[in-house]
């Protein structure tokens, strides 16, 4: 009889553990995200001008929504560019 060959699917899978990201606004007890705070807003934009998602930045959903509104207001007031070409 032939022995079955072992392939990648027969190996036990390793569990990957990710460190839980904490919301920087909850940690510092910041409730108001102001659109005029350009230094804070620029840290949460990519080099192309896109908003960094909460799964990457670690923001909670409440603060991510407030941040999105602040970024859109800053774009409208021309404090932050819409796109960077």
PEBEL-V846460 format. One record per backbone hydrogen bond with DSSP energy under -0.5 kcal/mol. NH is the residue of the N-H (numbers start at 1). CO is the residue of the C=O. E is the energy in kcal/mol with one decimal. If there is no record, write none. Layout:
{{NH/CO/E} {NH/CO/E}}
//
This chain:
{{10/7/-1.2} {11/7/-0.6} {11/8/-0.6} {18/16/-0.5} {27/23/-2.2} {28/24/-1.5} {29/26/-0.7} {30/25/-2.7} {31/29/-0.6} {33/31/-0.6} {34/32/-0.7} {37/34/-1.2} {38/36/-1.8} {41/37/-1.9} {42/38/-2.7} {43/39/-0.9} {44/40/-0.6} {44/41/-1.2} {45/42/-1.2} {46/50/-2.8} {49/46/-1.4} {52/44/-2.1} {56/53/-1.1} {57/53/-2.6} {58/54/-2.5} {64/60/-2.3} {65/61/-2.0} {66/62/-1.6} {67/63/-2.5} {68/64/-2.2} {69/65/-1.9} {70/66/-2.1} {71/67/-2.5} {72/68/-2.3} {73/69/-2.2} {74/70/-2.3} {75/71/-2.3} {76/72/-2.0} {77/73/-1.9} {78/75/-1.2} {79/74/-2.9} {80/74/-1.2} {84/48/-1.1} {85/83/-0.5}}
//
